């Protein structure tokens, strides 16, 4: 389970990161560049928020890893359909779709649905190629490893290696408007999967993880808002704003624990541990679940 959790984490991180550089690759984005043009201050803010999202991205990943642990059976009905790839006919839709499907790929990986994994990798490759970021993926090897559970370590290595190469490259460039869409797609699908599972398998820890997404949503809302001068982004920004209003009622408190010393690369680092406590009522949870489902379904039918 731990191996699949790590693979899922890296799959999401790869999907989130590989898009960052697409705005610098010479592609023509189907959003009016004048409408999404940023001033330097906006660029700095967006990059800072993006870094914060990546730092907190373990939250939806850990939540997704819980799905199998709580005893929920695999359900294909929760996944985004792959038979309507032609509907992703703009870069906006392709970036969102890449995020949604990448999250589903992690869900499939956790449940070892190797037969379905291949079809999702195929669609993800198409979207990645269309967005001029397919060069970061060795899809042939990924397919071979995905259908052989004995090669999970190799699959993890390939994911980590790809991420490291992209991360080194992307840090030399600015982030793009596409990156916010992929991040939103990954996160939104993860939240949707968790809420659907919670309907069938009530679980205290999963409930709290859903409540904790308030933290990530605040950052996603801010970075999407950077591009709200564009109509598509503005519509998404408004939808996320409605979800944020519901999450604003959720209370999260923290208890500071004992600091821990760890050694990494010969350097001692102090890690401050903390425990979060989520206060979310049944009514608040139901409203969040309903709104999350509505937004997610809207994204897959763009």
DOGU-917036 format. One line per 10 residues: number of its first residue (from 1); for each residue x, y negated, z negated of C-alpha. Coordinates in nm, 4 decimals. Layout:
% DOGU-917036
NUM) X,Y,Z | ...;
This chain:
% DOGU-917036
1) 0.0000,0.0000,0.0000 | 0.2850,-0.2370,-0.0822 | 0.4399,-0.1772,0.2600 | 0.1166,-0.2603,0.4360 | 0.0746,-0.5682,0.2188 | 0.4173,-0.6957,0.3243 | 0.3474,-0.6186,0.6891 | 0.0178,-0.8039,0.6652 | 0.1910,-1.1000,0.5030 | 0.4514,-1.1155,0.7770;
11) 0.1908,-1.0700,1.0509 | 0.0070,-1.3729,0.9208 | 0.3217,-1.5767,0.8756 | 0.4346,-1.4913,1.2291 | 0.0994,-1.5953,1.3702 | 0.1015,-1.9172,1.1711 | 0.4588,-2.0082,1.2567 | 0.4939,-1.9130,1.6217 | 0.2457,-2.1747,1.7346 | 0.4241,-2.4661,1.5682;
21) 0.6572,-2.5153,1.8617 | 0.4047,-2.4839,2.1429 | 0.3604,-2.8594,2.1548 | 0.7284,-2.8899,2.2453 | 0.7307,-2.6242,2.5164 | 0.5970,-2.8422,2.7975 | 0.2462,-2.6949,2.7886 | -0.0554,-2.9025,2.8791 | -0.2920,-2.9043,2.5847 | -0.6597,-2.9394,2.6680;
31) -0.7104,-3.2179,2.4161 | -0.6669,-3.5781,2.5199 | -0.3089,-3.6615,2.4140 | -0.4068,-4.0225,2.3521 | -0.6736,-3.9114,2.1080 | -0.4397,-3.6861,1.9124 | -0.1326,-3.9085,1.9306 | 0.0176,-3.9502,1.5852 | 0.2226,-4.2182,1.4244 | 0.5422,-4.1163,1.2403;
41) 0.3741,-4.1400,0.9006 | 0.1057,-3.8921,1.0062 | 0.3724,-3.6525,1.1319 | 0.5526,-3.6600,0.7985 | 0.2289,-3.6059,0.6081 | 0.1221,-3.3176,0.8312 | 0.4590,-3.1440,0.8023 | 0.4495,-3.1785,0.4245 | 0.0997,-3.0343,0.4087 | 0.1999,-2.7531,0.6443;
51) 0.4880,-2.6633,0.4124 | 0.2463,-2.6625,0.1186 | 0.0079,-2.4302,0.3028 | 0.2871,-2.1865,0.3808 | 0.3939,-2.1960,0.0151 | 0.0411,-2.1130,-0.1011 | -0.0377,-1.8720,0.1814 | 0.0190,-1.5728,-0.0449 | -0.3262,-1.6396,-0.1881 | -0.5339,-1.5212,0.1116;
61) -0.2795,-1.2490,0.1845 | -0.3035,-1.1099,-0.1679 | -0.6805,-1.1375,-0.1465 | -0.6880,-0.9362,0.1747 | -0.4652,-0.6709,0.0212 | -0.7264,-0.6330,-0.2515 | -0.9966,-0.5237,-0.0092 | -0.8871,-0.1630,0.0036 | -0.7841,-0.1573,-0.3615 | -1.1360,-0.2459,-0.4790;
71) -1.2683,0.0618,-0.3020 | -1.4298,-0.1061,-0.0039 | -1.4514,0.1217,0.3014 | -1.3245,0.0015,0.6367 | -1.5928,-0.1752,0.8372 | -1.5399,-0.2619,1.2017 | -1.8486,-0.4823,1.1982 | -1.6522,-0.7419,1.0005 | -1.3961,-0.7877,1.2792 | -1.3906,-1.0410,1.5600;
81) -1.4885,-0.8813,1.8927 | -1.2090,-0.8319,2.1449 | -1.4275,-0.7643,2.4477 | -1.4989,-1.1304,2.5159 | -1.1453,-1.2571,2.5614 | -1.2554,-1.4623,2.8625 | -1.4499,-1.6863,2.6235 | -1.1208,-1.8188,2.4940 | -1.0853,-2.0511,2.7925 | -0.9221,-2.3545,2.6293;
91) -0.6076,-2.3940,2.4227 | -0.8202,-2.5000,2.1268 | -1.0200,-2.1768,2.1401 | -0.7125,-1.9653,2.2084 | -0.5269,-2.1032,1.9068 | -0.8248,-2.0464,1.6778 | -0.8770,-1.7010,1.8255 | -0.5128,-1.6114,1.7767 | -0.5479,-1.6921,1.4088 | -0.8723,-1.4998,1.3643;
101) -0.7482,-1.1900,1.5451 | -0.4111,-1.1920,1.3691 | -0.5919,-1.1738,1.0364 | -0.8037,-0.8863,1.1650 | -0.4857,-0.7117,1.2750 | -0.3658,-0.7204,0.9158 | -0.6983,-0.5813,0.7959 | -0.6680,-0.2962,1.0455 | -0.3122,-0.2315,0.9342 | -0.4110,-0.2006,0.5701;
111) -0.6726,0.0601,0.6580 | -0.4418,0.2401,0.9047 | -0.6885,0.2017,1.1919 | -0.4122,0.2641,1.4433 | -0.6397,0.3298,1.7392 | -0.8058,-0.0089,1.7089 | -0.4790,-0.1863,1.6274 | -0.3539,-0.1338,1.9830 | -0.6526,-0.3107,2.1372 | -0.6066,-0.6067,1.9022;
121) -0.2362,-0.6312,1.9819 | -0.3270,-0.6368,2.3521 | -0.5674,-0.9280,2.3072 | -0.3275,-1.1149,2.0791 | -0.0566,-1.0760,2.3447 | -0.2870,-1.2282,2.6058 | -0.3606,-1.5287,2.3850 | 0.0039,-1.5709,2.2861 | 0.1161,-1.5573,2.6493 | -0.1493,-1.8093,2.7490;
131) -0.0167,-2.0431,2.4797 | 0.3434,-1.9894,2.5951 | 0.4531,-1.8273,2.2685 | 0.4469,-1.4644,2.3783 | 0.8256,-1.4600,2.4014 | 0.8431,-1.4329,2.0238 | 0.6709,-1.0937,2.0241 | 0.8033,-0.7556,2.1376 | 0.4557,-0.6232,2.2062 | 0.5713,-0.2949,2.3577;
141) 0.7590,-0.2001,2.0424 | 0.4799,-0.3313,1.8200 | 0.2323,-0.1003,1.9935 | 0.4605,0.1993,1.9578 | 0.5171,0.1335,1.5889 | 0.1517,0.0593,1.5188 | 0.0341,0.4017,1.6361 | 0.2936,0.5810,1.4231 | 0.2409,0.5362,1.0494 | 0.5854,0.6824,0.9801;
151) 0.7403,0.3710,1.1313 | 0.5850,0.1121,0.9005 | 0.9284,0.0072,0.7737 | 1.0395,-0.0604,1.1307 | 0.7228,-0.2554,1.1991 | 0.7906,-0.4662,0.8917 | 1.1498,-0.5288,1.0009 | 1.0395,-0.6364,1.3472 | 0.7840,-0.8758,1.1988 | 1.0335,-1.0222,0.9526;
161) 1.3031,-1.0551,1.2185 | 1.0643,-1.2276,1.4575 | 0.9534,-1.4665,1.1875 | 1.3107,-1.5536,1.0898 | 1.4075,-1.6290,1.4489 | 1.1021,-1.8422,1.5022 | 1.1407,-2.0157,1.1692 | 1.4995,-2.1164,1.2495 | 1.3907,-2.2443,1.5890 | 1.0758,-2.4206,1.4754;
171) 1.2451,-2.6095,1.1954 | 1.4378,-2.7906,1.4660 | 1.1089,-2.9136,1.6150 | 0.7971,-3.0851,1.4902 | 0.4753,-2.8982,1.4168 | 0.1868,-2.9262,1.6611 | -0.1890,-2.9683,1.6574 | -0.2175,-2.6046,1.7630 | -0.0524,-2.4844,1.4438 | -0.3337,-2.6228,1.2309;
181) -0.5843,-2.4249,1.4376 | -0.3988,-2.0962,1.3996 | -0.3616,-2.1524,1.0261 | -0.7315,-2.2322,0.9973 | -0.8251,-1.9219,1.1964 | -0.6097,-1.6922,0.9847 | -0.7349,-1.8387,0.6588 | -1.1002,-1.8568,0.7623 | -1.1087,-1.4941,0.8731 | -0.9371,-1.3832,0.5528;
191) -1.1960,-1.5675,0.3461 | -1.4771,-1.4237,0.5570 | -1.3525,-1.0655,0.5167 | -1.3229,-1.1097,0.1417 | -1.6738,-1.2508,0.1059 | -1.8238,-0.9722,0.3156 | -1.6506,-0.7082,0.1043 | -1.7657,-0.8774,-0.2157 | -2.1268,-0.8450,-0.1017 | -2.0934,-0.4670,-0.0971;
201) -1.8353,-0.4160,-0.3722 | -1.8687,-0.6659,-0.6591 | -1.5264,-0.7161,-0.8134 | -1.4050,-0.9726,-1.0666 | -1.0546,-1.0107,-0.9250 | -1.1765,-1.0489,-0.5678 | -1.4306,-1.3043,-0.6865 | -1.1519,-1.5054,-0.8500 | -0.9355,-1.4844,-0.5379 | -1.2200,-1.6328,-0.3370;
211) -1.2446,-1.9138,-0.5917 | -0.8696,-1.9764,-0.5713 | -0.8998,-2.0525,-0.2000 | -1.0011,-2.4004,-0.3110 | -0.6281,-2.4782,-0.3300 | -0.5463,-2.3705,0.0258 | -0.8606,-2.5295,0.1688 | -0.7578,-2.8710,0.0386 | -0.4353,-2.8516,0.2393 | -0.6004,-2.7095,0.5512;
221) -0.8651,-2.9807,0.5376 | -0.5966,-3.2482,0.5221 | -0.3882,-3.1203,0.8114 | -0.6915,-3.0643,1.0383 | -0.7977,-3.4176,0.9526 | -0.4728,-3.5440,1.1012 | -0.6161,-3.4669,1.4458 | -0.9806,-3.5587,1.3844 | -0.9733,-3.8293,1.6526 | -1.0331,-3.5409,1.8931;
231) -1.3941,-3.4217,1.9067 | -1.3155,-3.0516,1.8650 | -1.0940,-3.1190,1.5672 | -1.3481,-3.3601,1.4233 | -1.6228,-3.0971,1.4399 | -1.3969,-2.8480,1.2642 | -1.2977,-3.1127,1.0103 | -1.6632,-3.1792,0.9279 | -1.7371,-2.8086,0.8858 | -1.4400,-2.7643,0.6543;
241) -1.5520,-3.0754,0.4684 | -1.8874,-2.9146,0.3925 | -1.7086,-2.6071,0.2604 | -1.4741,-2.8270,0.0588 | -1.7694,-3.0019,-0.1060 | -1.8851,-2.6638,-0.2349 | -1.5355,-2.5715,-0.3505 | -1.5020,-2.9046,-0.5316 | -1.7454,-2.7659,-0.7887 | -1.5151,-2.4718,-0.8643;
251) -1.2910,-2.5307,-1.1652 | -0.9363,-2.3922,-1.1766 | -0.7186,-2.4224,-1.4860 | -0.3666,-2.2985,-1.5523 | -0.1811,-2.1491,-1.8449 | 0.1945,-2.1949,-1.8353 | 0.3889,-1.8792,-1.9167 | 0.7478,-1.8117,-2.0137 | 1.0093,-1.9160,-1.7554 | 1.2059,-1.6367,-1.5911;
261) 1.5656,-1.6447,-1.4675 | 1.6334,-1.4678,-1.1386 | 1.9528,-1.4410,-0.9346 | 1.9418,-1.4894,-0.5597 | 2.2522,-1.5127,-0.3432 | 2.4629,-1.5554,-0.6546 | 2.2593,-1.8513,-0.7766 | 2.0500,-1.8437,-1.0928 | 1.7058,-1.9915,-1.0450 | 1.4393,-2.0621,-1.3053;
271) 1.0923,-1.9441,-1.2035 | 0.8067,-2.0975,-1.3996 | 0.5238,-1.8473,-1.4284 | 0.1640,-1.9519,-1.4700 | -0.1755,-1.7843,-1.4871 | -0.4791,-1.9351,-1.3178 | -0.8339,-1.9190,-1.4509 | -1.1217,-1.9668,-1.2081 | -1.4657,-2.0850,-1.3150 | -1.7222,-2.0213,-1.0426;
281) -2.0933,-1.9619,-1.0957 | -2.3014,-1.7106,-0.9021 | -2.4843,-1.9958,-0.7308 | -2.1598,-2.1658,-0.6281 | -2.0206,-1.8380,-0.5002 | -2.3286,-1.7619,-0.2924 | -2.3197,-2.1054,-0.1301 | -1.9492,-2.0698,-0.0502 | -2.0028,-1.7233,0.0966 | -2.2888,-1.8469,0.3130;
291) -2.0991,-2.1513,0.4389 | -1.7821,-1.9497,0.5066 | -1.9802,-1.7018,0.7147 | -2.1468,-1.9816,0.9095 | -1.8168,-2.1541,0.9918 | -1.6425,-1.8308,1.0852 | -1.9251,-1.7227,1.3147 | -1.9191,-2.0646,1.4760 | -1.5470,-2.0266,1.5427 | -1.5860,-1.6919,1.7179;
301) -1.8641,-1.8318,1.9368 | -1.6930,-2.1566,2.0399;
